[in-house]
Amino acid sequence: MKNVISLGDVMMRLSTPGHARFIQSESFQVRYAGSEANVAAALAGWGISSAHVTRFPENDFGRAATEALRRYGVNTSHIIYGPERLGVYFLENGAMQRASRIVYDRYDSAFSFIKPGMLDWDAIMQNASWFHWSGITPALSQGAADVCRQAIESARKHNVPVSGDINYRRNLWQYGKQPNEIMPALISLCDLIVGDVPDFENCLGISGNDFESVCKAVIKANPAIKRIAATTRESISSSHNKISASLFTGKSVIQSKTYNLTHIVDRVGAGDAFMAGLIYGWLQSKPDADALEFATASCALKHTIEGDVNLCSVEEIEALVRDENIGKLLR
């Protein structure tokens, strides 16, 4: 069976218990997660064969992170190891009007030292049905950016569809390059991208007044791109958000329904759940509107799950799309 291949860093997540603040916590809950790996894990849970490519430290933490991916059903055979460290991020869940906070400690992670030649991408792509990357990877180091481009070019050579979540994070770009020097070449080779107006302005220098006009300009400049999607979040409080999504089909924009998320458990990874839903929709040959609704429902349900990965089933997601079994006790 062919794999969906994802590439990206995986970090140790240390969360305070419940809604405790950093300053009052005496313990942390440990999980392992990364944006692209979250996509692979969600897809594996939906019966899609998935493999994640990354570089871990050759120590107990690297082995623990590998085992965490395996528990989700993700193929780890392409993971490589080195002498450096595993990146860490700390999460303090907000509540009501107090915002959630994340503190990153990922400098000199093993993944940031990845370089071309460490992986045989042609061999990996021969058994691939899809390749996914995000803008986090090329932001970490020149080596990571070069490997990401090598992977995308190999995917195109082997006729493997490519998706990219632009995921622009200004503070990550610290190695001397700006996004507009690296990202255009990567984005231009994608079939499906997730990004919004500010992402395209920062990464491509393309701006506009609304999502549709910017999408038209992006596709005109990058004709390989077939679809562009984005989520829209209204934050009423840390515990109460509204979420919806848009998909530009190449001709027009279609909109999803809006979900009112009144008691958020954990919003980290919601964008990855949306991305996984889009990939699943395309692999299942769903019409654009159906793929968008599945992805948006996946995103909404992720807010009910602790941790970074959406652990809801296809059946649960499709039931939400149909407005069935909402809040019921199922036995």
Secondary structure, DSSP 8 states (H G I E B T S, - for coil): --EEEEE---EEEEE-STT--GGG-S--EEEEE-HHHHHHHHHHHTT--EEEE-EEESSHHHHHHHHHHHHTT-B-TT-EEESSB--EEEEE--BTTB--EEEEE-TTBTGGG--TTSS-HHHHHTTEEEEEEETHHHHH-HHHHHHHHHHHHHHHHTT--EEEE----GGG--SS--HHHHHHHHHTT-SEEE--HHHHHHHH----SSHHHHHHHHHHH-TT--EEEEEEEEEEETTEEEEEEEEE-SS-EEE---EEE-S-S--TTHHHHHHHHHHHHHHTT--HHHHHHHHHHHHHHHTTSSSSS----HHHHHHHHTT-STT----
